[in-house]
Amino acid sequence: EAIIEQKSCEIIREPKSILFKHGYQYITKIDNTLQGELFKAKMNKKLSISHNKPKKSYVIIKKTSKQLHSRHISIDHSMNVTYCVCEDALKEAKILQYLTAPKYVEHIVYIPKFIEIFESKRDYYLVMEHIEDE
């Protein structure tokens, strides 16, 4: 039981420490995704590229498992089922970066701005602007 508890604590701490290392403070988990999780975080760093700077200090971070991404699968642990998926976090990041580039950004209101993408040994992290509910 102690080993299971320790591993679950490491899993929870790992994203928080990775986020902190890259200048973000973990706020809360929003939901699970097909290949990972969605977090709300606070930006604690200044960006060198001004057009990527979000209007507010909060961001959304999509964490994607490299293992699931490379195998194009999603696992539903509650039903013990593995699904094939067409999810591609790296393509999503490129598309978001393109659509929110300075030449388009003034025309886009409802798409969150691409901020950056980074990775750890196990996961990709796509950072996007947090858009508040109105």
LOMAR-354595 format. One record per residue: residue in three letters; x, y, z of N, C-alpha, C, O, CB in turn. Coordinates in steps of 0.1 Angstrom, whole numbers, plus 5000, padded with zeros to 4 digits. Glycine has a CB too. Layout:
ALAXYZXYZXYZXYZXYZ/...
END
This chain:
GLU500849885000500050005000500950135000500550224993499150005012/ALA501950135008502850245008503550274995503650394991503950225019/ILE503850164987504450184974503450254965503850344957505050054969/ILE502250204965501250264956500950404960500850494951499850174958/GLU500850434973500750574977501850664973501650774968500550584992/GLN503050614974504250694970504250714955504550834951505550614974/LYS503950614947503850634932502850734929503050814920503650504925/SER501650734935500550824931500950964935500651064928499250784938/CYS501650984946502151114950503251164940503251284937502751114964/GLU504051074935505051114925504451164912504851254906506051004922/ILE503351094908502651124896502051264897502051344888501551024893/ILE501451294909500851424911501951534912501751644906500051424924/ARG503051504919504151604920504851634907505251744905505151564931/GLU505051534899505751544886505351654878506151744874505751414878/PRO504051664874503551784866503851914873504152014866502151764862/LYS503551924886503752044893505252094892505452214890503352034908/SER506152004894507552034894508052074880508852164878508451924899/ILE507552004870507852034856507252174852507952254846507251934846/LEU506052204856505452334854506252444860506552544854503952334858/PHE506652424873507452524880508752544873509152664872507652474895/LYS509352444869510652454862510552544849511452604845511152314858/HIS509352534843509152614830508452744833508052814823508352534821/GLY508252784845507752924849506252924851505653034849508153014838/TYR505652814855504252814857503952754871504652664876503552724846/GLN502852804877502452754890501152684888500152734883502252874900/TYR501152554891499952464890498852524899499052554910500252324894/ILE497652544893496452584901495552474903495252434915495752704893/THR495052404892494052294894493952214882494252264870492652354898/LYS493552094883493352004872491852034867490952044875493451854876/ILE491752054854490452084849489751954845488551934849490552174836/ASP490451864838489751744833490851644827491951684825488651764823/ASN490451524825491251434817491051454802489951504798490851284821/THR492051424794491951424779492051284774492251194782492951524773/LEU492051264761492151124756493551074760493650944762492051134741/GLN494551154760495951104762496651174774497851174775496751114750/GLY495851234783496551304794495551384802494451334806497651394789/GLU495951504805495151594814495251734810496151774803495651574829/LEU494251814815494251964812494352034826493651994835492952004805/PHE495252124827495452204839495252354837495452404826496952174844/LYS494852414848494952564848496152594856496452534867493652624855/ALA496952694851498152734858498352884857497652954850499452664852/LYS499252934866499553084866500953094860501853024863499453144880/MET501053194851502353224844503153304854502753414858502153294831/ASN504353254857505253324866506553374859507553404865505653234877/LYS506453384846507653434838507253534828506153544824508453314832/LYS508253604823508053694812508453624799509553564799508853824814/LEU507653644789507953584776508753674767508553794768506653534769/SER509753624760510553704752509753744739510053844733511853634748/ILE508753664735507953694723506653764728505853694733507753574714/SER506553884725505353964731504053914725503053914733505554104728/HIS503953874713502653834707502153704713500953674712502753814692/ASN502953624720502553504726502053524740501553434747503653404726/LYS502253644746501953674759500353684761499653754753502553814764/PRO499853604770498453604772497953734779498753804785497953484781/LYS496653764777496153894782496153884798496353994804494753924777/LYS495853774803495853754818497053664822497653604813494453694823/SER497253644834498453564839498053414840498953334843498953614852/TYR496853384837496453234838496553174824496253234814495053224843/VAL496953044824497052974812496452834813496152794825498552954807/ILE496252764802495752634802496852544797497452584787494452614794/ILE497152434803498252344799497652204796497052144805499352344809/LYS497852164784497452024780498651934781499551944774496852024766/LYS498551844791499651744792499251614784498151564786499951704807/THR500151564776499951454767501051344770502251374769499851484752/SER500651224773501551114775502351084762501651064751500850994780/LYS503651084762504451054750504150904746504050874734505951074753/GLN503950824755503750674752502450664745502350594735503750594765/LEU501350724750500050704744500050774730499550724720498950764752/HIS500750894729500850974717501550894706501050884695501551104719/SER502650824709503450754699502650624694502850584683504750714705/ARG501850574703501050454699499650484694498950394690500950364711/HIS499250614694497950654689496850584696495850544690497850634674/ILE496950584709495950514717495450604729496150694733496450374722/SER494350564735493850614747493350504755492850404750492650724745/ILE493550504768493150394777492050444787492250544794494350344785/ASP490950374787489950394797490050294808489650184807488450394791/HIS490750334819491050244830489750194837489750084843491950314840/SER488750274837487450234844486850114837486150034844486550354845/MET487050104824486349994817487449894812487149794806485650054805/ASN488749924815489849844810489849824795489849704790489749704818/VAL489649934788489549934773490650024767490850134773488149974769/THR491249984756492150064749491550104736491050024729493549994747/TYR491650234732491050284720492150334711493150394716490050394723/CYS491950324698492850394688492250534686491050554685492850314674/VAL493150634686492650774685493550844674494650804671492750844698/CYS492950944669493651034659494151154665494351254658492651064647/GLU494251154678494751274686496251294683497051194684494551254701/ASP496651414680498051444678498351574684498151684678498451444662/ALA498851574696499151694704500251784697500151904698499651664717/LEU501151724690502251804683501651884671501951994669503351714679/LYS500751814663500151884652499151984658499052094652499351784644/GLU498451954668497552054674498352184678497852294676496851994687/ALA499552164684500352274688500752364676500752484676501652234696/LYS501152294665501652364653500452444647500652554642502152264642/ILE499252384646498052444641497752564649497452674644496852344640/LEU497752554662497352664671498452774670498052894670497352614686/GLN499652734669500752834667500552914654500653034654502152774668/TYR500152844644499952914631498753004631498853114627499752804620/LEU497652954637496353034637496453154646495753254644495252944642/THR497353144656497453264666498653344663499153414672497353214680/ALA499253324652500453404648500053554647498853584645501053354634/PRO500953644648500653794648499853834636498953924637501953874648/LYS500053774624499253814612497753774613496953834606499853764600/TYR497453684621496053644623495353674636494153684637495953494621/VAL496153704646495653714660494653824662493753814670496853734669/GLU494753934654493754044656492354004652491454064656494254164649/HIS492253904643490953854638490353744646489253704644491053814623/ILE491153684655490753574662490353614677491153674684491853464662/VAL489153574681488653604694488553484703488853484715487353684693/TYR488053374697487653254705488553144705488253034710486253214701/ILE489753154699490753054699491853094709492353204707491353024685/PRO492153014718493253054728494553064720494852984712493352954739/LYS495353164724496653184718497653074722497653024734497253324723/PHE498453034713499552944715500553024723500953134720500152884702/ILE501052964734502153024742503452954740504453014736501753034757/GLU503452824743504652744740504352594742503252564746505752784750/ILE505352514738505252374740506552334746507652374741504852294727/PHE506552244756507752184761507552044765506351994765508252264774/GLU508551974769508351834772509251784784510251854788508751744760/SER508751674790509551614801509851474795509651444783508651594814/LYS510451384803510751254798509551174794509551094784511551174809/ARG508351204801507151124798506051194791505151124785506651074811/ASP506151324791504951394785505351524777506451574778504051444797/TYR504351564769504451694762503451784769502451744775503951674746/TYR503851914769503052014776502752124766503652204762503752074789/LEU501452144762501052254753500452364762499452344769500052204742/VAL501052484761500552594769499752684761500252734750501752664776/MET498552724765497652804757497152914766497152904779496552724751/GLU496653024760496053134768494753074774494052994768495653244758/HIS494453124786493253084793492153194789492353314791493453084809/ILE491053144784489953234780488853214790488353114792489453204765/GLU488553334797487553334808486153314802485853354791487653464816/ASP485253254809483853244806483253384806483653464815483053144815/GLU482353414797481753544798480353534801479653644802481853614784/
END
